[in-house]
Amino acid sequence: PLQRILEVYNSSKTHSGSVHIGENGVGLKQGAATLSDLTFVLVKKKMKKRKGRIENDDNNDDDNDDDVLQETEEEEGVIELGLIAESLQREEGCCLPAFTFPISNDGGKQDITNLLSNPNKAEIAACVAQYGDNSLERGIDRLSKHFYGMCFGTIFGNDDNVFCLILDRVDYGHAPTTESKCSQLLKDLRMEIPRFYLHVPWTFDFRIGSGGVVTFDYWQQRLVEFSSISVLMNHSSYWHEYRPESDPGAYKMRVLIGFDRYRTSNKSLGKEGSLYIYSRKSGRLIKCMPDGRGYLGLGNTGSMYCQGLTIIIDDIGGQLPLNPTKQGIAFAEQTNGAIHEENLIAHVGFLAKTYYKYHLDKFRDRTELTQMIKDFGNGRVEVGNSKDIDSSELTTFEYKTTGHLLDGRKKIRFQRGSLKIKSGCDTRLQLIPRSLLIPQSRIPSPRPLAQAQVVDTRRDDQNGSRKRRASEIMTGRERVAFPAQPSLNNNVAVRNTFQPIAKMAGHNNIVAQQTRPLSNASARGKTLNHLVAMQQNDLQHQQHQQPIQPPPPMIQQPLLYQQPQPSSNALDPQASSIVNSYKVVLERYKSQLKQSVAKIQELQTKNAKIQELQATNEQLMDAVRKKDAQVQRLEAETTSLKRQLIGIVQNRAEVETSEMI
């Protein structure tokens, strides 16, 4: 009941059969007292009770009794009203009253009026009157309307349990008016609540103000290379003494790691490795360390383990012991708590090092890694339907650990060759090395299938060194160099080189292009046709045979192209990740383009309004000038009339004086 929630000092959960710790409603009482001096807590509860009725009762309970027990369900509901007011507190103790009323068609108006008519409730009546702008009747009417909407309204009327909190005259921030303070409070809540709650399902309809549904994808939007790693944590024995599989106190924990692109892109935010701890026992974020490198045993000097590195400990088993305020971990309150904490630091620190080194090795240095994370920007990325973390397929790390002695202390290391990374389809923001962003082998454009090029490297040496000649063949992207041959056999080697190309040309659908001179040979007037003729003459002189038939006409063209054939093979994981990265970049550019178009339209609208205001201002100025001219004319006429009146008065005075004389 609400009265139990608002009870102070004696509302512990430890003896209520609950596994939770702390005080009932401690967050409600603390938060309400911080934001307002007067808070009303409204609750509606409906309960279904089963009632039985006996039919055909003959008042005989023998074995052959034909009595029938008919069970029916009846719904009973109550509304509760609680107050958290500064004016009710005394030095003797806190006063947080709560009252219960039955659900009525007037929203409990008559019951509240009867309660506040009691002289002993004068202080509570004063609080209600303050809510009604110093009118008790108006305050009661406002509360009854809230209760009526909770019980019979279109939004919450069909819900069995409804909780409503009314903060009167909110004091938040430094805004000048109450309306602006409330607006800022709702805006901050909309931004911060998704950060505090990690496991809210994506189907949950949660709204704040008029901004629409709140999406709980805070970390999915921020973290680049968002990865999930499962860890089996030793609970009561050191990790280097027993393997977690053989420890009866071991439990499963999940570690989420990524690079925060918002912190990396914003100079005012710290880029150090941050640590966040979420507890399933309290259901929210319980501890945040802006720089958790020292706690995890990572290097905390320079830019190592920075770049917005974010480590999230997700206590999915609810095994971390919490302090009474649920704002930290109390290992001292747990048996073998020191062992538990050391194992936690060792495992999470090892995972952070492994993750960071794996992605750092993709680039030349930390500067390039930082720039790649910055390239993702800090705008929202729309990538289809958002998923909660529990239902997302994130990138995972699989490994086997072993002990390692370093500086007299045992450190966790993974066994050589046991580390396996499985890319997740829901890890949308992925780091791809610059060298792999545009692979040339995947450009689907026609290119030369085979190109023959003869290079004459003869040089006249004044010292009389022997002349050399080399022949090079370029096939696709591979370049093969042939050693120098005697003058007679050199052309034969060129001929033999062209034979497999001609054979390939005869067995494939190859489109021959127009013959063009070769760069090095053309300098000496030698084209491919001349080289073929030289081959024929050399063979005639060597074998004293009839002239050899010329090669097929197709061989006379050096540039051979093959039509690109569509591939039916599916993309490999690397190509798929590249495609996904391009999709993310494309979506980001689309969103930026939409924002730019919206800003342009907004500026155009403002410009039109400014022009209208300028025109209106000109009209007003014209009207003012006309009025000024009229005023000046009226002033001149008034001055003239005054002078005439003065003259008339003087004349009359002179006439009267003369008559008297």
Secondary structure, 3 states (H helix, E strand, C coil): CHHHHCCCCCCECCCCCCCCCCECCHHHHHHHHHHCCEEEEEEEEEEEEEEEEEECCCCCCCCCCCCEEEEEEEEEEEEEEEEEEHHHCECCECCCCEEEEECCCCCCHHHHHHHHCCHHHHHHHHHHHHHCCCCHHHHHHHHHHHHHHHHHCCCCCCCCEEEEEEEECCCCCCCCCHHHHHHHHHHHHHHHHHHHCCCCCCCCCCECCCCCECCCCHHHHHEEEEEEEEEEECCCCCCCCCCHHHCCCCEEEEEEEEEEHHHHHCCCCCCCCEEEEEECCCCEEEEEECCCCCCCCCCCCCCCCCCCEEEEEEECCCCCCECCCCCCECHHHCCCHHHHHHHHHHHHHHHHHHHHHHHHCCCCCHHHHHHHHHCCCCCCCCCCCCCCHHHCCCEEEECCEEEEEECCEEEEEECCCCCEEECCCCCCCCCCCHHHCCCHHHCCCCCEEEEEECCCCCCCCCCCCCCCCCEEEEECCEEEEECCCCHHHHHHHHHHHHHHHHHHHHHCCEEECCCCCCHHHHCCCCCHHHHHHHHHHHHHHHHCCCCCCCCCHHHHCCEEEECCCCCCCCCCHHHHHHHHHHHHHHHHHHHHHHHHHHHHHHHHHHHHHHHHHHHHHHHHHHHHHHHHHHHHHHHHHHHHHHHHHHHHHHHHHHHHHHHHC
